[in-house]
Amino acid sequence: MVPLLYTFTGADSPTAYYRLQQPDERRRRFKEEFALRLERETAARAVEDAMIAREREFELRLFLAKERKREAEERKRMDDEHMFSSLPPLSQGPLVYMIQANAHTIWVRWDPVTVDAWGNELPDGKAPTYHLSMQSSYFVIVEDMRVQIAYMEKSSGAAGGGQANMLGAADDMSVESASTRTSQSYSTYGTGAGSGYGGRSSLKEKLKGLQWYYGYVKAVHDGGLFDIIYDDGAKELKVPRWRIRPEKEPPWQLLYVGQNTKYEAQSLVPDFMLESEPDAAVSVRFTVQTIGTEYGWDKTTRTVVGPTRELSLHSPDHTFETTGLNPQLRQGKWGSSRVKRALKEAVLLDNGVQLNIEQKGLEFKADRGVNVHFI
């Protein structure tokens, strides 16, 4: 059956066309359109589900990775706790004591270490190796060097051996002096403990209560005196060396490695310095570590091994001072010979013990007393 087409015309209305279709054709088109929409919606829903699944998979992988990392960290932490609980704490080196001191040498000793970090006795013939370190207060001073200065009030009269002169920044007086002959000297600042040799004050006692300020050296004089200009512009003439220390703390130096429990720290003050400044003294800090007392951890067998080559902790550092030149050694009857002065000093240090010295060619033998290097 062919659909009929009806046309309506009029002066005041548009032309309209109505196509009349069969009911079966409309239903077919509706089904096709519905199927197409359903297919599009199903495809869109499948894409969305796939994206959600990928997001969930990524989140799961990220979570599992974090869990594995956390478990690894936890296992490492438990391994470390097991290791630290199995290892003894590091032991501490023995304290350093001073045996004797003179103008340029300090003799020190320390108690032998007989137990390891566990507190067990060391086997016979397995004495630890000692590492002796020192920090000396001796350093070279040159003009224009930046230093720290222990400030003393002018009224004290102690600075510069009674010749100190504190000048304001606005003063026109020059800090240069006619006694200036060299461009360098040597400083022996310090914080040593105890009294000095022969009743003289120790460096620690001299520096007690003094404040340190920065400045630089303008001139160097004979006798260990220096002209100083502080950072604020103030000037001070003929400051003694014991009131001067370097701008930065000097480094520690490894002095001795071995199994002896005594050591002789020599040449702490040069002889030429003692000739012009017989009272010059230095303070030296000493500390000891040991090797052969500590234990380690074998990661392969997960067991404690040792003793190892690991160093122990530093012993508490102790500070000692040289003495300055003994007044008896300055007397003319001993002459200016360094050998005679050293021999006399050896006798004095030995507290009166008779020295039996026998010459054999170029060698000397000392049955008692100090070492042969004095001769």
Salt bridges, closest charged atoms under 4 A:
ASP24 OD1 - ARG27 NH2 2.06
GLU25 OE2 - ARG28 NH2 2.26
GLU32 OE2 - ARG28 NH1 2.47
GLU57 OE2 - ARG61 NH1 3.12
GLU67 OE1 - ARG70 NH2 3.10
GLU74 OE1 - ARG77 NH2 2.41
ASP79 OD1 - ARG302 NH2 3.10
ASP80 OD2 - LYS76 NZ 3.11
ASP111 OD1 - ARG109 NH1 3.14
ASP222 OD2 - ARG181 NH1 3.51
ASP227 OD2 - HIS221 NE2 2.86
ASP231 OD2 - ARG146 NH2 2.80
GLU236 OE2 - ARG243 NH2 3.07
GLU247 OE2 - ARG146 NE 3.06
GLU249 OE2 - ARG285 NH1 3.81
GLU264 OE2 - HIS373 NE2 2.91
ASP271 OD2 - ARG338 NE 2.46
GLU277 OE2 - ARG241 NH2 2.37
ASP279 OD1 - ARG330 NH2 2.77
ASP317 OD1 - ARG285 NE 3.18
GLU345 OE1 - HIS104 NE2 3.59
ASP367 OD1 - LYS365 NZ 3.92
